[in-house]
C-alpha cells in the first residue's frame, strides 16, 4: 500500500512538486507533511493513533512550502476511492496505474 501511495503521490498527483524538490535537493515534503498533520488529523477526526504512528506525526505551526492543504485533501480522497486489488491487477498487466 505504501509503495502504491508513493507512486501516486510522487509520480502523478504531485509530479511537478516532486521534480522541483529533486532538482533543488530539498527535503520539503517532510517539512510540509509536519505542517499539515494537525489540520489533516482534525479534518478526519483522528484522535487515537498508535505510538508508532505518533512518532511520525509531528506537528509544526509553520506554513508548508509546496504542498497545499486543499491539494493533499484531494489526494487523500482520490486514493481512498481506488481499489487496491484492481490497481495491482492493472500494474501487473501493463505497468500502468489506475487514476
C-alpha positions as CSV (number, residue, x, y, z in Angstrom):
1,X,0.0,0.0,0.0
2,X,2.8,2.4,0.9
3,X,4.6,1.8,-2.4
4,X,1.4,2.3,-4.3
5,X,0.7,5.5,-2.4
6,X,4.2,6.8,-3.2
7,X,3.8,6.1,-6.9
8,X,0.5,8.0,-6.9
9,X,1.9,10.8,-4.8
10,X,5.3,11.5,-6.3
11,X,4.8,10.5,-9.9
12,X,1.2,11.5,-10.6
13,X,-0.6,13.9,-8.3
14,X,2.4,15.9,-7.1
15,X,4.7,15.3,-10.1
16,X,5.5,19.0,-10.6
17,X,6.3,19.5,-6.9
18,X,8.4,16.3,-6.8
19,X,10.5,17.5,-9.8
20,X,11.1,20.8,-8.0
21,X,12.2,19.1,-4.8
22,X,14.5,16.7,-6.6
23,X,16.0,19.4,-8.8
24,X,16.8,21.6,-5.8
25,X,17.8,18.8,-3.5
26,X,15.2,19.7,-0.9
27,X,13.5,17.8,1.9
28,X,10.5,20.0,1.7
29,X,7.8,17.3,1.6
30,X,8.6,16.1,5.1
31,X,8.5,19.7,6.4
32,X,5.2,20.2,4.7
33,X,3.7,17.0,6.0
34,X,4.5,18.1,9.5
35,X,2.9,21.5,8.8
36,X,-0.3,19.9,7.6
37,X,-0.6,16.9,10.0
38,X,-2.6,18.8,12.6
39,X,-5.2,20.0,10.1
40,X,-5.5,16.6,8.5
41,X,-5.9,14.8,11.8
42,X,-8.6,17.4,12.8
43,X,-10.4,17.2,9.5
44,X,-10.7,13.4,9.5
45,X,-11.4,13.4,13.3
46,X,-8.5,11.1,14.1
47,X,-7.9,11.1,17.8
48,X,-6.4,7.8,18.7
49,X,-3.2,6.7,17.0
50,X,-0.7,4.1,17.8
51,X,2.6,5.1,19.5
52,X,4.4,4.2,16.3
53,X,2.2,6.5,14.2
54,X,2.6,9.3,16.7
55,X,6.4,9.2,16.2
56,X,5.9,10.1,12.6
57,X,3.0,12.6,13.1
58,X,5.0,15.7,14.1
59,X,3.1,19.0,14.1
60,X,4.8,22.2,13.1
61,X,3.0,25.5,13.4
62,X,4.5,26.8,10.1
63,X,3.3,27.3,6.6
64,X,4.0,24.5,4.1
65,X,6.4,25.4,1.3
66,X,5.0,23.4,-1.6
67,X,2.1,21.2,-0.6
68,X,-1.3,22.8,0.0
69,X,-3.9,21.6,2.4
70,X,-6.5,21.5,-0.4
71,X,-4.4,19.5,-2.7
72,X,-3.4,17.0,0.0
73,X,-7.0,16.5,0.9
74,X,-7.9,16.0,-2.8
75,X,-5.1,13.4,-3.0
76,X,-6.4,11.6,0.1
77,X,-9.9,11.5,-1.4
78,X,-8.6,10.2,-4.7
79,X,-6.5,7.4,-3.1
80,X,-9.4,6.4,-0.9
81,X,-11.5,5.7,-4.0
82,X,-9.0,3.3,-5.6
83,X,-9.5,-0.4,-5.3
84,X,-6.1,-1.8,-4.3
85,X,-6.9,-5.2,-5.9
86,X,-7.7,-3.5,-9.3
87,X,-4.7,-1.3,-9.0
88,X,-2.4,-4.3,-8.5
89,X,-4.0,-6.2,-11.4
90,X,-3.5,-3.2,-13.7
91,X,0.1,-2.7,-12.7
92,X,0.8,-6.4,-13.2
93,X,-0.9,-6.5,-16.5
94,X,0.7,-3.5,-18.2
95,X,2.6,-1.4,-15.6
96,X,0.1,1.4,-15.5
97,X,-1.7,2.9,-12.6
98,X,-5.5,3.5,-12.5
99,X,-6.0,7.1,-11.6
